[in-house]
Each structure stands twice: as C-alpha cells, then as structure tokens.
Amino acid sequence: MSRATLDTVIMNGMVVLRGEVRQLDIGIRDGVIVELADKLEAGHARIIDAGGQYVLPGAVDVHVHFNEPGMGHWEGFATGSAALAAGGVTTYVDMPLNGAPPTVHTAALEQKLNAAKGQSYVDYALWGGLVPGNKDQLEALAEAGVVGFKAFLSSPGGEGEDIFREVDDLTLFEGMKRIAALGGVLALHAESDSLTARLAQRAQSAGLTSALDFAASRPVLAELEAVNRALFYARHTGCALHFVHISSEASIELIDRAKAAGMDVTVETCPHYLALTENDMQTLGPVAKCAPPLRNESEQQRLWSAVQGGRVDVIASDHSPCPAGMKEPESGSFFDAWGGISGAQSTLEVMLHEAHVLKGMPLTELMEMLSYRPAQRFGLEHRKGEIRIGADADLVVVDPKANYTLQTEQLYSRHKHSPYVGRTFSWRVAITLCRGQEVYHVGNGLVGALGHGQWVKPRKYEAGSAAQRAVAAESAARQ
C-alpha cells in the first residue's frame, strides 16, 4: 500500500496500545487505522503533530441518557454528543428511558433512530429496555441491533405519561430467560426499591430532607440486596448481566464471587463515585445528586481498591441531565431534586487526573476500562475500543501539561451544570477524532460536522465498514 494514499498521519505521539505505550505514527485512510509504525512518510496526508502528547483510543461511554425522542429539552443528541466529543468520547450507548416513548419496542427504537440521524458528532449505539409487559418485544429489539437491555430494580422516576417502569420479580425472571435465549446482556440498576422507598418515606415524614438524609435512605445494603437477588435469578436462567453504576466494594465482592463461579457478569462504576463523596453532595447541592448516592470517604477508598485491583470492568459517565430548575425544587428538599449527574464531558479528564496522575494507575489499565472492555462487552470491539490496524480511527490526543480549571462556559451540554465545574484537571483533551475526522479541537471548539456520527451495531449484526473490509483483504493478501 502506498503511504501517499493516507488521509491523515498522527506523528510523534505516545500511543496507548493494549498492554503498552509506544511512540508511534498512526496512518489513517477512509476513517480506519491502516498503519502503525515508528515513522511514517506522510506524503500528501494531513499531519497532526502529537509531539509531547499522548494518543489514546477514543473512550466508549456505554451509559448516557440523551432523552430523545420527545425529551430533548433535557438533553438531545446534538448537545450531548458535543459534550462527549469535547471530552474524548468517540462512541456512546444511549439508554432507553427518559424518552417519549422509551425504547421498549421497535417502533420506539425507530423513533429514537430518526431523532439521532444527522444529529450526533460521534458514533453511537443504543440500548433496549426490559419493563413489565414487553418481554415479547425483546427478540425484535435484539435483531434490530440494540447492544443489550436495561432494567431497574428501583423506580427510575421521570416525567410524562409514558414512564419507564421498574421490573417486578416475575418480569425480571422471565425477561432473563428470554435474554439468555437471545445471547444478550441485561444491564441492571441495582437498588432495592422496597428498602429505598420506605427509608425515603420515613426520613421525609420526620422532616429529614438534607443531602446526607437522602444518602442514608439509599444505603449500601439496598445495593447489596438487589445485586444478590439479580445474581440469584441469573444463576437459574444463565442470563449475562452487567451491573451499572456500582457504588460499593461490597457489591463488587458479590460480583467477584459470581465471576469465580463461572457466571457471565460485568461491573461498571462511574467517575463521580471515585472523585466525589457525600460531603461534596452536601456542599455542592443537588448538582451532585445521583442514585445510588455518593458514598463516604471510607466506602470510596474501598471502591478505589477494587478499581486499582482490576476488579472493575467498565467506567462510564451515567450522564443523566435535566433542566436546571429540576435541580432547584421549590420545597428545598434534597429528595425532590432530580437525581442525575451531568458529567459526560469530564469522564476521561477526571479519570486521567484521579487514577493516572494522583494514584499512578498505568494508562493501559485505565483505557481498558474506558475503551476496550466496554466495546468488547457490548459487541463493538470489531470497530471500537483500541488502537490497532483495521479499527476505526477513533483517537484522542491529550496534553499532559495543559493544567486547567473547568468553567461553566466550557460545557457543551444543553444545561450548563456539572459537579466538576471549578475543579482543576492535570491533563486536557486537545483533539478528538471520530473515524479519522477531527470533531473537536481545544483551540477551536467543535470542528466536525454535526451528523458525522453513525449508528454502530454489535458485531453479529454488522460486518464492519467497507474501509475495514478493504484493510482486512490487504492483510490477507500479504499473508
């Protein structure tokens, strides 16, 4: 292959591969990585000089809520994907709730796809939902190309008539059987509704409405009970599970035991559980409210031990935005504020600062949780999640010397609130490329075309792009 055919060459960067970091040049053609070499001749290709910087695989955020169709006033594909692009995320998976309608049947999936078409800066995949009454819709959703199914073991809240409902035990059991037969994955919000609802009611009846009162109403015990119950049903159905936003090491211990017993289960946590505590929730107010809630410092340190010990599979944002007014209830009760953190833009920078700079975690290990494993778990690793020949050229150039403090006006989300405003990060995203196209540049903001992002299906439903097939054919011809 003539190197003159390259479209773009990223030169002189420290490239984070799986298992090692090397200074390499990266050659890109038709949106795909086609060359990795100590030195490339660029020819007529566009050159990006990454000297003194690191080149990471684009992060894969498998847990965002963009709320379309019908709820774009909370967050839409255009603003949400802009925030992700600015944060070094090149692929995201949108959750099925908080849309009108939620993605619990194929007609709703089609509406979501229509809302996303031409409105995303970076690539996306989609979740389906498991709710009471839709088990007969699961096979059609799987065949349409969702990456898996999401269910709640506690009430997710929301507004409007068509609300995504939590599952009862029979729906959970029968849904798991259906999903196992499809070879799918069920993602679970694991908190015991019977515990959290009663504890919340008791606290509010007693006039206990502060941030710490809210945290006390959703204890680690509620997470443990739900995780244990879900694992019990999975053991009897053979259903693969993915636990989202786990907040405690004790829950990870239960999941570790299930893994050791041969169960197909993965665990996700979020940057806010690692960077913030319940004291921050008390200080910052509802902008830092989420469920499960932020934990105390002791719980946080145990969670960090699990992350550093390689016991966490995925780190994702759980970007759950809302209009600013929903964070400021008239009652003044913390319980009445919307419970979701808007943090999609900061996931990579938070983790680079907290995990790599402050705790010394190798970049290779960090990017496993932010890129490769999320792509692998949900069938996207044929294109996403690592820097290798034949993969999509989803790349992030980060500057390790661009120390900066996040300001409100730098946020790209529809509503400019984040618990990370005012925090200083050691590393900064300088350039984000999605399939070889520059979509964000720190000096110029969003530089890619809105609509560049494409729907990506799991590997069993998508053979890959024409460019990837051409690379594979060339590789086979050389052998």
C-alpha positions, 0 to 999 in steps of 0.5 A: 500500500502506498503511504501517499494514499493516507488521509491523515498521519498522527506523528510523534505521539505516545500511543496507548496500545493494549498492554503498552505505550509506544511512540508511534505514527498512526496512518489513517485512510477512509476513517480506519487505522491502516498503519502503525509504525515508528515513522511514517512518510506522510506524503500528501496526508494531513499531519497532526503533530502529537509531539509531547502528547499522548494518543489514546483510543477514543473512550466508549461511554456505554451509559448516557441518557440523551432523552430523545425522542420527545425529551430533548429539552433535557438533553438531545443528541446534538448537545450531548454528543458535543459534550462527549466529543469535547471530552474524548468520547468517540462512541456512546450507548444511549439508554432507553428511558427518559424518552417519549416513548422509551425504547421498549419496542421497535417502533420506539427504537425507530423513533429514537433512530430518526431523532439521532440521524444527522444529529450526533458528532460521534458514533453511537449505539443504543440500548433496549429496555426490559419493563413489565409487559414487553418481554415479547418485544425483546427478540425484535429489539435484539435483531434490530441491533440494540447492544443489550437491555436495561432494567431497574430494580428501583423506580427510575422516576421521570416525567410524562405519561409514558414512564419507564417502569421498574421490573417486578420479580416475575418480569425480571425472571422471565425477561432473563430467560428470554435474554439468555435465549437471545445471547444478550446482556441485561444491564441492571440498576441495582437498588432495592426499591422496597428498602429505598422507598420506605427509608425515603418515606420515613426520613421525609415524614420526620422532616429529614430532607438534607443531602446526607438524609437522602444518602442514608435512605439509599444505603449500601445494603439496598445495593447489596440486596438487589445485586444478590437477588439479580445474581440469584435469578441469573444463576437459574436462567444463565442470563449475562448481566452487567451491573451499572453504576456500582457504588460499593466494594461490597457489591463488587465482592458479590460480583467477584464471587459470581465471576469465580463461579463461572457466571457471565457478569460485568461491573461498571462504576462511574467517575463521580463515585471515585472523585466525589463523596457525600460531603461534596453532595452536601456542599455542592447541592443537588448538582451532585445528586445521583442514585445510588448516592455518593458514598463516604470517604471510607466506602470510596477508598474501598471502591478505589481498591477494587478499581486499582485491583482490576476488579472493575470492568467498565467506567462510564459517565451515567450522564443523566441531565435535566433542566436546571430548575429540576435541580432547584425544587421549590420545597428545598428538599434534597429528595425532590431534586432530580437525581442525575449527574451531568458529567459526560464531558469530564469522564476521561479528564477526571479519570486521567487526573484521579487514577493516572496522575494522583494514584499512578494507575498505568494508562493501559489499565485505565483505557481498558476500562474506558475503551476496550472492555466496554466495546468488547462487552457490548459487541463493538470491539470489531470497530471500537475500543483500541488502537490497532490496524483495521479499527476505526480511527477513533483517537484522542490526543491529550496534553499532559501539561495543559493544567486547567480549571473547568468553567461553566462556559466550557460545557457543551451540554444543553444545561450548563451544570456539572459537579466538576465545574471549578475543579482543576484537571492535570491533563486536557483533551486537545483533539478528538477524532471520530473515524479519522475526522477531527470533531473537536479541537481545544483551540477551536471548539467543535470542528466536525460536522454535526451528523458525522456520527453513525449508528454502530451495531454489535458485531453479529449484526454488522460486518464492519465498514467497507474501509475495514473490509478493504484493510482486512483483504490487504492483510490477507493478501500479504499473508 
